[in-house]
Amino acid sequence: MIDHVAGVSQQAAATALGKAKQRYEFPKTARGEDCLALSSDVMRVRSDPASAARLKKISAIRAELNAGTYLTPQKLDRALDRALDELAQ
């Protein structure tokens, strides 16, 4: 019988899981329904102006990736120039 994985006993893992379940309140949903529970840390980050700007930029990049317009010849040239500069040092 295995009672330790990566140095953690089954009892310690069960205790940590129990504490995590107590820390976060998981909403009850009907079987088959999707649910998203956000921690207070996520809510704090979402209200930070710098984080909002970062999320907006990430959203714009994802849209460009989905549209196939993110990778441009100019971006490739810039990346290649930076890589060559790094190798030259």
N, C-alpha and C positions, 0 to 999 in steps of 0.2 A: 504494500500500500504506500502511495506517495503522500507524505504529509507536509512537504516543503517544496515550493517552486520558486526558483530565483531567490532563495534565502528567506522566503516569507511563508509562514505556516498557514494552513487552511483556516485556523481559528483567527489569526491576525487579519487575514484577508476578509473574513466574514465580519469581524468587528469594524474594520475600516468601511466596508460597504454599508453596514448598519448606520454608522455615523453619517455617511454621505447621504443616505436616504432621509435621516432626521434633519440634516442641514437644509436640504432642498425640498420644497413641497411639489410633488409631482401631481399634475391634474389627472383626474379620473376621466377616462374616455371609453366610449363603447368600442367593442372589438372591431378592428378594421379602420378606425378613425385615426388620422394623423394629428399629432399634437406637438407643439413647440413650447418648451419652458425655458425662459431666459433668466439667468441669475442676476442679482443686483449689480454685479460687476459689469455685465454686458450693458445693462441699462445706464450705468454711469458713463461708460465709454461712449455709448450712442448719444448722450447729451453733451459731450465735450465738443466744442467747435472744431478743434484740430482733428478729432476723430471723424466728425461729420465730413470735413473736407477730404480726408483720406478715403472714407467710404464712397464719396462721390467720384473720386479719381478711379478707385477700383471698379466701380460700376461702369464708368466710361471705357476703361480698358477691356473689361469683359464684353461690352457691346462691340468694340472694335474687333476683338478676337472672334466673336460669333459672326461678324459681318465679313471677316477675312481681310480687314483693312488695317490691322495693327502693324504688321511687319511691312515697312516701306523700305525702298532702296536707301533713303537717307538714314534711317535707323540702323540698317545693316552696315553702312559705311562708318557711322559713328562708333558702333560696337567693334568693328574690325580695327579702326584706328586706335581705340582704347586698348584692345588686346595687343596690338603690335607695340604700342608705347609701353605697356606693362612688360612685355618680353624683352624690350630693348634695355630696360633698367637693370 
